Structures are given as structure tokens and as C-alpha cells.
Amino acid sequence: MITTVNNGQDVIDSRDVIARIEELTDERENLEGDAIAEFDDSEDGEELKALQALQEEAEGYAPDWT
């Protein structure tokens, strides 16, 4: 079960972030054609981009992030 990840939390569990990235990535990979662009412009697409940016930034501080 994935805990909701939001920027208002004092502590964010990296496992939750990784799991949500995987969930959204799987959802995007199952799409075809125009649906991919629609996903990228949706709230889920924006969330995926933000979480991936967080992961990239955190990997520099925590080598065991993944």
C-alpha cells in the first residue's frame, strides 16, 4: 500500500516515492499514441515529472535511494 506523497509532509519515505514513480511509469507505458501526450499533460503526468525530479535530486545525497 502506497502512502500519499505530498510536499506538506515533514518526512517523505523514499520507498513511497519510488513505488509511486513505478506505478505512474507502468500506467504511462501501457498507453499508446495520443494517450501518452494526454497522460503527460495530466495531473498524473505532472506528478510523475515532479517525483522523478525529486528522485534525481535525492540520489545525490543518498546513494542508496534506489
N, C-alpha and C positions, 0 to 999 in steps of 0.2 A: 504494500500500500504506500503510495507516494503522499508525503506531506506537501501541502501547498507551499510554494516558494514565493516570497514577496520581499520587496526591499524595505519593508517596515519591521522586519524581524531583527532582533538583536544578534541571533546566531542562525546561520544557514548551514544545514548539513550538506556537505558536498555530495553525499550519496543521493540525496533527494534531487539535487541539480542534475547529476549525471543520469539518473533514472528518467527525469522529465525530458532531458535532451534526447535520450534514446526513444522515448515514447513519441515525441513530436517528429523526430527524424524518421521513424518507422512509418508514421502516418503520412509524411510527405513522400516517402519512397514508394508508397502504394498508389500514388496518384499518377495520372498521365496527362500530357498535353496542357491545355489551358488551366486545368485544375491545379497544376503546380504553381503557376503565377498567381492564381487566386489565393492559394494557401499562403504564399509568401507575403501577400498584401493583407492577410487576415490578422486577427489578434494572435492566433497561434503562431503564425509566421514571425510576427514581431517578437513574441515571447521567445521563440527558438533563437532568433538572432541575438537577443539580449542575454540569454543564458549561455550561448556559445561565447560571447564576448567576455562574460564573467569567468567562464571556464578558462579561456585563454589567458586572462589576466591572473587568475589564481594559480595556474600551473607554474608561473614564475616564482611564486612564493612557497608553494607546497609541491615538491617534486612527486609526491605520492598521490596527487589529486586523483588521477585516473586509476 
